[in-house]
Amino acid sequence: MSHCVVWHLAWGHVEGQIFNEEDKALLRFNQLKGGSFATTMLGPNLEELAYYGSRAGRDSEMRQWCEKRMVIGDATDQPVMRRVVRKIYGGGPEAVTCLVVGAGARGQTYSEHPALRPMAVAEPNGARRAAFAARHGIALQHQFASWEEAFAAKAAGQFAAEACMVTTPDQGHVAPAIKACNHFGALLLEKPMAVSEDDCKAIVAACRTHGTVCAICHVLRYTFANKQMRHMIAEGKIGEVLSISHTEPVGYFHFAHSFVRGSWRAEEQSTCSLLAKCCHDVDLIASWMNHDTCTMVSSHGSLQHFRRDKKPSEAKGVMRCMDCPVKETCPYSATQLYLPGGAVNHAWARHLVGGPPDIESVAEALKTGPYGRCAYECDNDVCDHQVATFEFASGCIATLTMVATTERMCERETKIYGSLGELSSSCATEVRHTDFQTGQVHAYQAPIGNDQTPLSGHGGADQLLVDAFVNAVRSGDTDLVLTGPEESLRSHCLTFAADRARKEQRILRVESSGQQ
């Protein structure tokens, strides 16, 4: 039985060792613990046994390293062919059965919750559908290429799932979400709800009409830091809130992957980058200021850098990174991201090919597919930086900054300034409070073990989100869900207003509901 210790040197640069004995693996983990790099120790079935450092995607890259290299051995430690490890269910009444519509990254993540049991899947990608079905033991007759087929089978009584999870691409949310309210008692819907205000309202109306228990996946609401700050504001710990400064650093290579070459690059095909990347940041601001009413919204931003006129002169006329003379030094080169040092970066390259990535398949994808294009020659049009300002009735001004070209990836930075104190946080598990009355500084940290969960992403918030959803389904108490459809609609409306203000270059007044 193998144990794996992996450490994260830099984005796209992960190293590790595999041990046949747990004691030796633990010794190596303890040697690395306390150092400069995030480190993890995984067991024989890739279960997390120990973790040190910041997560924010580093854990995913390290797990990918293990998934590629770990094998399941026999008693003599001779490796055998790797197989999909079946998720184990307790079989008790607490497991909520569900149909998963969209078996991509988020659908896979939420489905790992021990009290959520996928019994059917709708996914157009055949390889992804088969792998998901194998993981969860889904019968062949309950594997569908489209949500329409799945809903028809549900209506015909072929399976009896209680809930529906919709984790399709953004523009594919509205139709299955509305239809799900007719067929299921509960809906877990990935953010954003939809890509237009009218579609968001239609989803809310469907949930209201059918009494659907619905959770919108604003996972950041469930992090220790964000809940702690909301609690302290509500208790008056920092007095009157005067200003909020909140930054979403997307990550320079993450933005190139997703918003220049990837599925979120063009607004017509997906949505604006503010909605796609920051609708849950607007939701956070709205939750911290839930005692107040937003009255005015303004925004500025543009696609400043990832354009043809910013292309290095040495690369003029070259359309693909594989042929580029500056591919070794360009920070946005596809070769640097997906094949660093001639080795496959599995965490990112897995998005390029149908099956497990290897050097040959990734190289071919870079020669012919969208992810091999020069970052300055793509059909992208979404903002690479944007600032949105929200003014509240009290006079408080909250500023949200989204920027592409950052070292940190999705590790939000927040400062909340009050009349009696200041709150700050730069990770999901810690909050710093300065008390102006006493001069004391208090540091609040999530309890030890908070992130040692099957869904450890976002500082354990992925787990807490699904916890809330499952408990709401079982109890019928929708108050257990922090971001239901009505509340999410209000923050979505503020996001739509902000991007409209940017496009129209004016300040917009908004109603108490957040609508323009």
N, C-alpha and C positions, 0 to 999 in steps of 0.2 A: 504494500500500500504506500503511495507516494504522498509526500507533503511538499509544498512549494513556498518559497520565500522570494518575494519580488520587491524591488525598489524602483522608484520613479525619479530618474535623474533630470529629465526635462520633458516637455511635451513631445511625444513621438519617440522618446528615448527611454526605454525600460529594460532593466536587466534583472536576472533572477537565477535561482538555483533550485534543483529538485533533490529531495532527500528521501531515502527509504525508511528512515527512522525519525519519529516525531521529535525526540529529544535533540537530535542534531539540528533539525529545522528550527526549533525553539531557541537553541543557542545562537544560531545565526541571526534570527529575528532580534533577539535581545542585544546583539552586537550592533545592529543598525538602528535600533530604537533610540530616539533622542538626538539623532543626527540631522542632517540638512534635508533628507529626502523622505517623502512619504513611503511607507513600507507596509506590506501585508504578508500574512501567513495563511495559506489555504490548505484545507485537508484533502483527503483522497477523492471526495466527491465535489471538490471546489467550494466547500463551505468555508466561510471566513472564520478563522480561529483567533486572529489577533490583527490589530491595525494600529498604525501610528501615523500622525500627520494629517494634513488637509486632504479632503476628498475632491469635490468639484470636478469630477471626471477622471482624476488620477486613478481612482480605484477601478474604473472601467478599463483603462488602458492596461493596468497591471493584471486584471482578470483575463483580458484577451491574451496576454502573454502566456498565462497558465493554460488556457483552453487550447492553445495551439500545441503546447508541448507536453502537457500531462497525459499520461496513459494509465489505464487501470491494470494493475499487475496481479499475478497469481501468487501463491504462497512462496514461490521461489524468487519473487520480484522480477520475473521475466515479463517484459511488456507484451500486451496483447492489443488487438485493434481497438481504437477508441470508438465508443458508442455514445449515443445520446443518453444522458442520465435522466431517468424518469422522476418526475416530481412525486414525492410521497404525500399522501393525504391521510388525515386521521379518520376520515369517514364519518365523523360526528355530524349532528344536525347544524353545527355552527357554520359549516362551509356553505357559502352562497354560490349557487351554480350560475354560470353565465355563458353567453355567446360573446366572443371577441371579434369585433369587426375592425380588422387592421392589425396584423401580427408583426408590426415593426418594433422599433426599440422600446417605445413607451408601452405598447401592448404587452410585450414580453416582460417588461419590468413589473407592471402592476399585477400580472398574472402569477407572479411568484409568491404573492401573499398567501400564507397557509390557510386562511379562511375564505379564499376565493378559488372556486374550482371551474375552470373553463371546460365545458362539455361539448362545445361546438366552436368552429372558427370559420370566418369569412376573410379570405386573403387572396388577391389575384396572383401573387408570385407563388408559383408551384413549389419551389424549393423551400421557401420560407414557411409556406403553409404546412408542408410535410414535416419539417423540423419542429414546428410548434406543436403539431398534433402528436408527434412522437414524445415530446417532452411531457405532455399532459395526458397522454393515453386516450386521445380522442378517436373515436371509431371513424372509419373511412366514410360511412354514410353521413357523418356530421361534419365533414370537411367541404367547404364551399368556396367557389372562386369569386363570388360576389355576395354582397349583403342582401340583395334582392332574393337570391336563391335561398339563403339562410332563413330569411323572414318567411318565405313561402313554406319552407319545411317546418318552421315553428308553428305557423298557422295550421298546417296539416297534422300537427300532433306528433311529428317525428322526434322531437326532443322537447324537454320541459324546463329550460333554463329560467331562473327567476329574474336575472338581470342581464343587461346588455352593456358592453364596454365598447365605446366608439373611439378608436385611436387611429383613424385614417389621416391622410394628408389634410391640411386645413380646409381647402375648398370642398372636401368630401364629407364634412361634418353634418351639414344641415339636414340633408335628406334622410340618412339613416337615423339621426337623432330624433327627428320628428316622428318617423315611422316606428321607432322603438317604443315610443310612449303608447302606441296601440297594442303592442305585443308583449311588453315586459313591465313589471312593476317598479323597476329601478333602472337608472341610467348613470353610468360613469363616463363622462365626456371630457376628452382631452381639450386643453386650451389651445387656441382661442375657441370660444363656442362656435363661432362662424366668422366669415370675413366681411359681413355687412351688418349694419344695425338692424335692418328689417329682418334678416335671417335669425339674428340673435333673439329678437322679439318673438319670432315665430316658434322658436324652440321653447322659450319661456311659456308661451301660450299653450303649447302642447303639454308641457309638464303640468301646468295648472289645470287644464281640462281633464286630464287623466289621473291626476293625483300621484304623479310619478315621483318617487324618491330619486333626486338627482344631485350629483356632486360634479362640479366643474373642477378640473385638475389643476388648480392654482396651488401647486405643492408648497410654494414658498410661504404660504400662510401658516403652514404646520411646523416650520422650523422653530427650534428653541429660541433663537435670537429674535425672530420677528414676533413671536407670541409674547416673549418677555418685554419687548419694547412697547407693544400695544398695551399690555397689562400695566406697565409703569406709567404710561401716559394717562390711562384711564384712572389710575389711583392718584394722579396729581403729583407724582414724584419729581417732575421737572417743571411744574407750574404751567403757565400758559405757553402753548407751542407757537413760536414765532416763525420758525423756518425749518424746512427739511431739505437736505441735499442727499440724493440717492443716485448712485452710479451703477450701471450695468456694463462691465468690461467684457465684451463678447469674446475676445481672443483673436489675434491676427490670423492664425491659420484656421480657426473655427469659422470665422466670417468668410474666408476665401473658399472653404469647403461648402458651406451651407448657403451663403447669400451672394456668392459670386458665380460659382460653378454649379451649385446644388439646387435643390427643389424650391428654395425660398428666394431665388435670385431675381425673379420678375414679378411685379405686383399683379399683373394680369393673370399669371399662372397660379399665384399663391395669394399674397396679401402684402401690405407694407411691412417693412422690417420692424417698425414700432409695435405693431399688433402681434406679429409673429414672435418677436423676441421679448417684448416688454409689457404685454398686457397684464401679466401677473405682477410686474413692478408697479404699474398703475393701481392694481388691486391692493397692493401693500400700502401705498400712500393713502388710498381711500379708507382702508381699515384702520390705519393709525389715526386718521382724522374723521372717524365715523361719528364723532360728537359735533362735527361741523359740516358745512355745506359748501361744496365747490361752486363758485359763481362765474369765474372767468378762466379761459384756457388760451395759451399761446404756444407757438412752437417754431423752431428754426432747425434746419438741417438740409443735407443734400448728399448726393453721390459725388464726393469730392475727389477720391483717389483712384478707385478701380475703373478707370476710363482709358480709352486708347491714347489720348493725348498725354497721359502720365506714364506711358510705357517707356522703359529704358531704351535709349537710342541704340544701344548695341544689339537689341532684340528686334529691331525694326524688320517687319516683313515675316517674322516667325510666328506661327499660329499655335504651336504646341510645345509644351515644356520639354518633351523628350528630345526635340531638335534645337533647343535654345542654347546659345553660347554662354548665357549667364545663369544657367540652371543651378550651378553650384553655389552661387551667392545670392540669388533672388530669394527673399524670405517667403514668397508666395508660390514658388515653383512646386508643381505637383510632384516632381521627383523627390524634393526635400520632405514633403509631407507623407507621401505614400510609400516611397522606397528610400528612406534615409540610409545612407551608407551602403546602398545595394541590398538592404534587407527589408522585408515587408513590415510595414507598420500596421499590424492587424486591427488595432482599434479604429483606424480610419479607412483602411483599404477594404474592409469587409463590406463597405457600402458600394463598392465599385463593381463587384462581381457577384454572380448568382450563388456560388458555393464558397467554401473556405478559400481565402485568398492565398496565392503563392506568387513567386516572382514572375512566372510566365503569364499568368492570368492578369495580374495587375499591370504588367508592362503592356500587354495587349490593350487593356482598358484605357491606359493613358495615351496609346497611339490612336485609338479610334473613338473613345467615349467622351462624354462631356467633362469629366473630371481631369482630363489631360490637357484641356485648353489653357492657353495663356490667360492669366487673371486680368489682363488688360484688353482682352479680345473677346469677352463673353457678352451675352445678351442680357446682362444684369442691369437693373434700373432702380433698385431699392437703395435707400439712404445708407451710407456707411458711417454716418454720425448724425445724431439728432438730440436736441434739447427740448423738453416739454416743460412748461411752467403752469402750475395749477394754483389759482388764488382762491382762498376760502373767505367765507363771510366774516370771520373774525379778523381777517387781515393777514393770516398766516400764508406764506408762499412756499410751495413745495416744488422743487426742481428735480426732474429726472433727466439724466444724461446717459445716452446709449452711444458707445463708440466701438468701432471695429478693431482698431489697431492698438491692441493692448497685450501685455504679457500675461496678465491674469485672465483666466477663462471662466466667465460666468460666476465669479466670486464677488458678489455685490458688496458695495461699500456704502454705508449709511451713516449720516450724522443728523441728529434731531436736536434742535436748539430750543430750549425753553427758558422761561423767566427765572426758574429756580435751579436749573441744572441742564446737563447735556448728556445725550445718549449717543453711543457710536458702536458700530459693528462692522467687521470686515470678513466674517465667516458665519456659517449657519449655527454654530454652537457656542458663541461667545458674545457678550454685551458688556460694554464699559459705561459706567454711570459716574459722572462728576456732579457732586452735590454742592451747589453754590452756598448754601446756608451753613454747612459744616466744613467745607473745603475738602471733604473726604472723597476718595475715588474708590468705587466698588467694581469688582469684576465678577460677572455672573457667567457660569459655565454650565453646559448641559451635563446632567448626571453621567458618571462613568458608565459606559455600556449603552448609552442612548443610541449610538450608531451601529451597534453590533446586531443588526437585524437582517432578515432576508432581503429587505429593500432598503439598502443603506444610503442610496443616493439622496442628495440635498440634505445632508446631515441627519438622515433618518426620517425625513419628512415624507418620502415616498411611502414608507410603511405606515406612518401616522395618518396620511390621507386615506389609504385604503382601510385602515382600522375604523376611521370615522364613517366611511361609506358602509362597510359591513355592519357596524353597530346600528346605523340608521335604518338599514334594510331590516335587520332582525327586530328592532324595537318599534319601528314606525315613527321614530322621533327625528324629524328632519333638522332640528336644531343642533344635532350632533355634527352636522356637516358645516364647516366654516364658510364654504363658498357654494351656496346653492344657486340656482338659476337667476333668481330675482336680484340678489346682491351682485352676482357676476355681471349681470346686464348693466348695472349702473357704472361699474368700472370700465366695461367694454365701451360704453357710450362716451366716457371721458377720453378713452384712447382714440376712438374715431374722431372726436372733436379736435384732439390735438393734431392729428395728421391733416385734418381739413384746414385747421388754422395755418399749418405750415404751407400747404399748397396755395391757400388764398392770401397768404402773407398779411394776416390780420388777427386781432384778438376776438375771440368768440365768447359771448355770454352763454352760460348753460343753465338749465333748469335744475331743480333739486334732485331730479332723477338722473342727472348727468347728461341728458339729451340737449342738443343744440337748439 
